[in-house]
Amino acid sequence: MIVDGKHFRSLWWNETRGVLEIIDQTWLPYDFRTIQVVTLQDFADAIREMKVRGAPLIGATAAYGVARAMESDPSDANLERTWNFLEATRPTAINLKWALNRCRDALLPLPESDRAASALRLAHLIADEDVQINKKVGQHGLEIILKIAQRKNNGDPVRILTHCNAGWLATVDWGTATSPIYQAHDMGLNLHVWVDETRPRNQGAITAWELGKHGVPHTYIVDNAGGHLMQHGMVDLVITGTDRTTRCGDVCNKIGTYLKALAAKDNDVPFYVALPSSTIDWTVRNGLMEIPIEERSDAEISNIQGISAAGKVDAVTVTPEGTPVGNPAFDVTPSRLVTGLITERGLCDASETGLLSLFPEFSDTVG
Ligand code: MRU
């Protein structure tokens, strides 16, 4: 993605220093800061504190974390310790486990002397694949946007609502929900994006920052506005990302996604979910019962971060002192509310049959 004329991925390997560099997303949209992730503890902190965030990006970061751990101690015991240490950072996005499993499966059969170099090559591969996969997700999602644009037939913008940040910053590049949006914009299609604020972490501000840098017209709205806009015919399409998709097509994504899906259903607005297949948990059938929902800190709810007129990034408290708060970070949208899934292999119904029609190699995975 281009930021002020320079191409960026959301993470990259600094060959000279032998470290991973990331965009520290806790400073966005106020400041664009890149930092180095050096120790294994740095990797865990970056994921847990959401310096990197978004399911695919968490997975790619963890793969580099394994590579770092293998440099100092490539033993089986350390591989297992590293797997457990990184897996414990965030519970909901399955890409974390997917990437760690992929690393473990690839490294365990190798002699210890080969593991560090192989782990780094694998981390590069996972990152590069993520870029290609999300580009393909975008190509397939573009078909949906083009159909809506054709129906409009008068050049009016296709109005797309998105929740959270499923943009290039949530992946290595392109994003999932935003990939079709960027590709439609790049081919000259008239678009307008409704960007949900996504309290409490306000990932919508990151989406607005991304879209702004790319020149995509958009409007930032509070989370509760989506239903109203849909009732008034102001949304043609909803596209979100997902942190874990069950083999039956339930979708676990940022808290509030479910309410958007309900509003979309009630107003006949198509509700699509864009995902790389690394986000499918083939072992899970019932999203509501089986997916662990991350509970984050009280401070994320009782405080709100922003930038003052003097340019200082600070947090203020919005609740009365001592107010008990709850902070479930994700919710599950049942497949019946999802119009379709957009994957790197094409579009499908949000169902086991739909997913297996694109990924038949998983038909025997026990779910
Ligand atoms: O808590 P976050 O910011 O990591 O949550 C991110 C999301 O919920 C995204 O929508 C999801 O990871 C899909 S992004 C490609």
Residues whose N, C-alpha, C, O or C-beta is under 5 A from the ligand:
A	BS01	MRU	R53 G54 A55 H163 C164 N165 A166 A170 T176 Q203 G241 T242 D243 N253 K254
